[in-house]
Amino acid sequence: MQKTILDLIITASLFLFVTVLGMVGFGFLVAGVHLLLAAHLPAWAAALLTGSAVLLLAILVLLVFRLARGGRHTGQGGEPPGEARQGASRNAELLDLAIELAGKSGLNARDATLIALIAGTVVGVSPALRRQLLALLTGAEDEERTR
């Protein structure tokens, strides 16, 4: 019994230590990216890009976690998803639909992460694809405004 408790304490301590160490390492990584960008851009632009990248990473981690859990989305009071979305914007509805479809597709978190990594790399390397995606997205926004 004492050995089990001691093992639990050691495991929890190591987990806490590794978590803190990882957070410090991630902080230095973010600071390094900021300094690299600050050498080529104004300080405010470097901070804006670095902060946006960290927020995007956090959102992606949350989406992957939600996909991995595969739980059914319900609105307040346990109402069905269709009724919960009545007052939501079109973008929020599309995001919920995409998450729901991804959950039903059987795509696991590892596959979703790999797909996101490959897609991000391809979009990051290909200026032509970036322009096409931007034109597609701005065209959709222009279409929304005309309605």
PAFIGU-63036 format. One record per residue: residue number from 1; residue in one letter; x, y, z of N, C-alpha, C, O in turn. Coordinates in steps of 0.02 Angstrom, whole numbers. Layout:
BEGIN
NODE  nr rest   n.c1   n.c2   n.c3  ca.c1  ca.c2  ca.c3   c.c1   c.c2   c.c3   o.c1   o.c2   o.c3
NODE NUM    A      X      Y      Z      X      Y      Z      X      Y      Z      X      Y      Z
...
//
This chain:
BEGIN
NODE  nr rest   n.c1   n.c2   n.c3  ca.c1  ca.c2  ca.c3   c.c1   c.c2   c.c3   o.c1   o.c2   o.c3
NODE   1    M     42    -60      0      0      0      0     44     63      0     32    110    -38
NODE   2    Q     95     64     44    139    122     47    179    129    -17    191    185    -40
NODE   3    K    199     73    -47    236     75   -110    191    104   -165    215    143   -206
NODE   4    T    128     87   -166     82    113   -217     73    188   -208     73    225   -258
NODE   5    I     65    210   -147     58    282   -134    122    319   -153    119    373   -183
NODE   6    L    180    290   -136    244    321   -153    252    324   -229    275    375   -256
NODE   7    D    233    270   -265    236    271   -338    190    324   -367    208    358   -415
NODE   8    L    131    332   -338     84    382   -361    111    452   -351    104    495   -395
NODE   9    I    142    465   -294    171    531   -279    229    545   -327    235    600   -354
NODE  10    I    272    496   -338    328    505   -384    303    518   -455    328    562   -489
NODE  11    T    254    479   -477    226    488   -544    195    557   -552    205    590   -602
NODE  12    A    156    579   -502    124    645   -506    177    700   -505    171    750   -542
NODE  13    S    229    692   -465    282    742   -463    319    746   -529    333    801   -554
NODE  14    L    335    688   -558    368    689   -623    324    719   -678    348    755   -721
NODE  15    F    259    703   -676    213    731   -724    210    808   -717    212    843   -768
NODE  16    L    207    832   -656    206    905   -645    272    936   -668    271    989   -700
NODE  17    F    328    905   -653    393    931   -673    399    934   -750    421    984   -777
NODE  18    V    379    879   -783    383    877   -856    335    928   -887    352    959   -938
NODE  19    T    277    937   -858    230    987   -884    258   1057   -878    255   1096   -926
NODE  20    V    286   1074   -821    316   1140   -811    376   1149   -858    384   1202   -889
NODE  21    L    417   1098   -864    474   1101   -909    452   1110   -981    483   1149  -1018
NODE  22    G    400   1076  -1001    373   1084  -1069    346   1153  -1081    356   1181  -1135
NODE  23    M    312   1182  -1031    286   1250  -1038    342   1301  -1043    337   1348  -1083
NODE  24    V    395   1292  -1005    452   1337  -1009    485   1331  -1078    503   1381  -1109
NODE  25    G    494   1269  -1102    522   1259  -1168    480   1290  -1222    506   1320  -1268
NODE  26    F    414   1282  -1217    369   1312  -1266    373   1389  -1263    371   1422  -1314
NODE  27    G    380   1416  -1203    389   1488  -1195    452   1513  -1230    451   1565  -1264
NODE  28    F    506   1477  -1221    568   1497  -1255    562   1490  -1331    588   1531  -1369
NODE  29    L    526   1439  -1353    515   1430  -1424    475   1489  -1453    491   1515  -1506
NODE  30    V    423   1508  -1419    382   1565  -1441    424   1629  -1439    420   1670  -1485
NODE  31    A    464   1638  -1387    506   1698  -1383    557   1699  -1440    572   1751  -1467
NODE  32    G    584   1640  -1457    632   1636  -1512    599   1654  -1579    630   1689  -1620
NODE  33    V    539   1630  -1589    503   1648  -1651    489   1723  -1653    496   1755  -1705
NODE  34    H    471   1751  -1596    457   1823  -1593    521   1863  -1609    518   1911  -1647
NODE  35    L    577   1843  -1580    640   1878  -1593    660   1871  -1666    686   1919  -1696
NODE  36    L    650   1812  -1695    666   1803  -1765    623   1848  -1809    648   1879  -1856
NODE  37    L    558   1851  -1794    514   1895  -1833    530   1969  -1821    525   2009  -1867
NODE  38    A    548   1986  -1760    562   2056  -1743    624   2081  -1781    631   2141  -1791
NODE  39    A    668   2036  -1801    727   2056  -1840    708   2077  -1911    746   2114  -1943
NODE  40    H    651   2054  -1934    630   2068  -2003    568   2112  -2008    554   2140  -2061
NODE  41    L    530   2118  -1954    468   2156  -1954    468   2205  -1896    510   2198  -1851
NODE  42    P    423   2253  -1896    416   2296  -1837    395   2253  -1776    365   2200  -1784
NODE  43    A    412   2277  -1717    398   2238  -1656    325   2222  -1649    307   2166  -1628
NODE  44    W    280   2269  -1665    209   2256  -1657    185   2201  -1705    143   2161  -1686
NODE  45    A    212   2199  -1765    192   2148  -1813    219   2079  -1792    184   2029  -1799
NODE  46    A    280   2078  -1766    308   2015  -1742    267   1988  -1684    253   1928  -1681
NODE  47    A    248   2031  -1638    207   2010  -1581    138   1987  -1603    112   1937  -1578
NODE  48    L    109   2022  -1651     44   2003  -1677     46   1935  -1711      2   1893  -1700
NODE  49    L     96   1923  -1752    102   1859  -1786    116   1802  -1737     87   1748  -1743
NODE  50    T    160   1814  -1690    176   1762  -1641    116   1746  -1598    100   1687  -1587
NODE  51    G     81   1796  -1573     22   1784  -1533    -33   1750  -1572    -67   1705  -1545
NODE  52    S    -43   1769  -1634    -93   1737  -1676    -76   1663  -1687   -121   1620  -1686
NODE  53    A    -13   1649  -1698      7   1580  -1709     -5   1538  -1646    -27   1481  -1652
NODE  54    V      9   1565  -1588     -2   1528  -1526    -77   1517  -1515    -98   1463  -1494
NODE  55    L   -118   1568  -1528   -190   1560  -1521   -217   1509  -1571   -261   1469  -1553
NODE  56    L   -193   1510  -1632   -214   1462  -1682   -195   1391  -1660   -234   1344  -1669
NODE  57    L   -136   1383  -1633   -114   1318  -1608   -161   1294  -1552   -179   1236  -1549
NODE  58    A   -179   1340  -1507   -224   1321  -1452   -292   1300  -1479   -321   1251  -1454
NODE  59    I   -318   1336  -1528   -383   1318  -1557   -379   1250  -1592   -424   1209  -1585
NODE  60    L   -325   1238  -1628   -316   1173  -1661   -312   1116  -1610   -341   1062  -1621
NODE  61    V   -277   1127  -1555   -272   1075  -1503   -341   1061  -1474   -359   1003  -1463
NODE  62    L   -381   1114  -1462   -448   1104  -1436   -493   1067  -1485   -532   1024  -1466
NODE  63    L   -488   1084  -1549   -528   1050  -1600   -509    976  -1606   -552    933  -1611
NODE  64    V   -444    962  -1604   -421    893  -1608   -445    855  -1546   -465    798  -1551
NODE  65    F   -442    887  -1488   -466    855  -1427   -540    840  -1432   -563    787  -1412
NODE  66    R   -578    888  -1459   -650    878  -1466   -665    822  -1515   -710    781  -1504
NODE  67    L   -627    819  -1570   -636    765  -1618   -617    697  -1587   -650    647  -1599
NODE  68    A   -564    697  -1547   -541    635  -1516   -593    609  -1466   -602    548  -1460
NODE  69    R   -626    654  -1431   -676    632  -1383   -737    604  -1418   -767    556  -1394
NODE  70    G   -755    633  -1475   -810    607  -1515   -877    612  -1481   -924    577  -1501
NODE  71    G   -883    654  -1431   -947    661  -1396   -998    697  -1439   -981    737  -1482
NODE  72    R  -1062    683  -1425  -1116    715  -1463  -1127    784  -1434  -1131    792  -1373
NODE  73    H  -1132    834  -1477  -1142    903  -1456  -1216    914  -1441  -1259    899  -1483
NODE  74    T  -1231    939  -1382  -1299    958  -1366  -1299   1029  -1342  -1249   1053  -1315
NODE  75    G  -1354   1063  -1351  -1360   1132  -1329  -1376   1135  -1255  -1372   1085  -1220
NODE  76    Q  -1393   1194  -1231  -1410   1202  -1161  -1474   1164  -1146  -1521   1165  -1185
NODE  77    G  -1475   1131  -1089  -1534   1094  -1069  -1541   1027  -1105  -1593    995  -1101
NODE  78    G  -1489   1005  -1141  -1491    941  -1174  -1532    939  -1237  -1551    885  -1259
NODE  79    E  -1548    996  -1266  -1588    996  -1327  -1546    972  -1386  -1485    975  -1383
NODE  80    P  -1578    948  -1438  -1541    922  -1496  -1500    977  -1530  -1516   1036  -1523
NODE  81    P  -1447    958  -1567  -1403   1007  -1598  -1439   1054  -1646  -1422   1113  -1648
NODE  82    G  -1488   1030  -1683  -1523   1073  -1731  -1558   1131  -1696  -1556   1188  -1721
NODE  83    E  -1590   1119  -1639  -1625   1172  -1603  -1576   1219  -1569  -1590   1278  -1562
NODE  84    A  -1519   1194  -1548  -1469   1236  -1514  -1438   1286  -1562  -1414   1339  -1541
NODE  85    R  -1437   1269  -1627  -1403   1312  -1676  -1448   1365  -1708  -1424   1403  -1750
NODE  86    Q  -1512   1368  -1690  -1557   1413  -1725  -1534   1485  -1725  -1540   1519  -1776
NODE  87    G  -1508   1510  -1670  -1487   1579  -1666  -1414   1591  -1684  -1390   1647  -1683
NODE  88    A  -1378   1537  -1701  -1306   1544  -1715  -1294   1572  -1785  -1338   1568  -1828
NODE  89    S  -1236   1599  -1795  -1218   1625  -1861  -1203   1567  -1908  -1195   1510  -1887
NODE  90    R  -1201   1582  -1972  -1189   1530  -2022  -1120   1498  -2013  -1113   1438  -2022
NODE  91    N  -1070   1539  -1997  -1003   1511  -1987  -1001   1462  -1929   -969   1410  -1933
NODE  92    A  -1035   1479  -1875  -1036   1434  -1817  -1073   1369  -1835  -1053   1316  -1812
NODE  93    E  -1125   1374  -1875  -1161   1314  -1896  -1117   1270  -1939  -1117   1209  -1931
NODE  94    L  -1080   1301  -1985  -1036   1262  -2028   -981   1228  -1987   -964   1170  -2000
NODE  95    L   -954   1263  -1937   -902   1234  -1895   -930   1175  -1856   -898   1122  -1852
NODE  96    D   -990   1183  -1827  -1021   1128  -1791  -1034   1069  -1836  -1024   1011  -1817
NODE  97    L  -1058   1083  -1897  -1071   1029  -1944  -1007    992  -1963  -1006    931  -1968
NODE  98    A   -953   1031  -1974   -889   1000  -1991   -864    956  -1934   -838    901  -1946
NODE  99    I   -871    979  -1873   -849    940  -1815   -891    877  -1808   -866    823  -1793
NODE 100    E   -956    885  -1819  -1001    827  -1815   -985    775  -1868   -984    715  -1855
NODE 101    L   -974    799  -1930   -957    753  -1984   -890    719  -1972   -882    659  -1985
NODE 102    A   -842    757  -1946   -776    727  -1932   -782    675  -1877   -748    624  -1879
NODE 103    G   -825    688  -1828   -836    639  -1774   -867    575  -1800   -850    520  -1777
NODE 104    K   -913    581  -1848   -947    523  -1876   -903    485  -1926   -916    427  -1941
NODE 105    S   -852    518  -1952   -811    487  -2004   -764    434  -1976   -735    396  -2014
NODE 106    G   -755    432  -1911   -709    383  -1882   -637    407  -1884   -591    367  -1871
NODE 107    L   -626    470  -1901   -559    498  -1904   -532    507  -1833   -564    541  -1793
NODE 108    N   -476    476  -1818   -449    483  -1750   -405    546  -1745   -390    577  -1796
NODE 109    A   -385    563  -1685   -347    624  -1673   -280    622  -1710   -257    673  -1734
NODE 110    R   -249    565  -1713   -184    559  -1747   -191    574  -1821   -150    611  -1850
NODE 111    D   -242    546  -1852   -253    559  -1923   -270    632  -1936   -245    662  -1984
NODE 112    A   -313    661  -1893   -332    731  -1902   -272    777  -1894   -265    825  -1931
NODE 113    T   -228    761  -1847   -168    801  -1837   -121    796  -1897    -93    845  -1920
NODE 114    L   -114    736  -1923    -71    725  -1982    -99    762  -2043    -61    792  -2081
NODE 115    I   -164    759  -2053   -195    794  -2109   -186    869  -2102   -170    903  -2151
NODE 116    A   -196    895  -2041   -187    967  -2030   -114    988  -2041   -101   1041  -2069
NODE 117    L    -67    947  -2020      4    961  -2030     21    963  -2105     55   1008  -2128
NODE 118    I     -3    914  -2141     11    911  -2213    -22    970  -2249     10   1002  -2291
NODE 119    A    -85    984  -2233   -120   1040  -2265    -86   1106  -2249    -78   1148  -2293
NODE 120    G    -66   1115  -2186    -32   1177  -2167     35   1185  -2202     53   1240  -2222
NODE 121    T     71   1130  -2210    135   1133  -2244    126   1150  -2318    162   1191  -2346
NODE 122    V     77   1118  -2350     65   1130  -2420     43   1203  -2431     67   1236  -2477
NODE 123    V     -2   1227  -2390    -25   1297  -2396     32   1345  -2381     38   1398  -2412
NODE 124    G     75   1328  -2333    131   1371  -2316    184   1374  -2370    218   1425  -2376
NODE 125    V    192   1321  -2408    244   1319  -2458    221   1345  -2527    261   1369  -2566
NODE 126    S    157   1339  -2540    131   1355  -2607     96   1423  -2608     39   1428  -2585
NODE 127    P    129   1475  -2635     96   1540  -2640     34   1538  -2685    -14   1574  -2672
NODE 128    A     36   1498  -2738    -22   1494  -2784    -83   1466  -2747   -138   1491  -2756
NODE 129    L    -72   1414  -2707   -128   1385  -2669   -154   1435  -2618   -215   1440  -2608
NODE 130    R   -109   1472  -2586   -131   1523  -2538   -175   1574  -2572   -228   1593  -2546
NODE 131    R   -155   1598  -2632   -194   1647  -2669   -263   1619  -2687   -313   1653  -2682
NODE 132    Q   -264   1555  -2708   -328   1525  -2727   -374   1518  -2666   -434   1531  -2672
NODE 133    L   -346   1498  -2609   -387   1492  -2549   -412   1560  -2526   -470   1567  -2505
NODE 134    L   -369   1611  -2531   -390   1678  -2511   -445   1703  -2558   -493   1734  -2535
NODE 135    A   -438   1691  -2623   -490   1711  -2670   -555   1674  -2656   -609   1703  -2661
NODE 136    L   -550   1611  -2639   -609   1572  -2624   -644   1598  -2561   -705   1606  -2560
NODE 137    L   -604   1613  -2509   -633   1638  -2447   -662   1708  -2455   -716   1722  -2429
NODE 138    T   -627   1752  -2489   -653   1820  -2497   -712   1820  -2544   -757   1861  -2536
NODE 139    G   -714   1774  -2592   -772   1769  -2636   -833   1747  -2597   -888   1771  -2610
NODE 140    A   -824   1702  -2549   -880   1680  -2508   -905   1736  -2463   -965   1744  -2453
NODE 141    E   -858   1777  -2438   -879   1834  -2396   -915   1886  -2437   -964   1915  -2414
NODE 142    D   -891   1898  -2499   -925   1946  -2542   -994   1922  -2560  -1041   1962  -2564
NODE 143    E  -1002   1856  -2570  -1067   1828  -2585  -1114   1837  -2526  -1174   1851  -2536
NODE 144    E  -1089   1830  -2464  -1129   1839  -2404  -1155   1911  -2399  -1212   1923  -2382
NODE 145    R  -1111   1959  -2416  -1130   2029  -2409  -1184   2049  -2459  -1224   2093  -2444
NODE 146    T  -1185   2017  -2517  -1235   2035  -2568  -1304   2007  -2552  -1353   2029  -2581
NODE 147    R  -1308   1959  -2507  -1373   1930  -2489  -1411   1974  -2441  -1466   1957  -2421
//
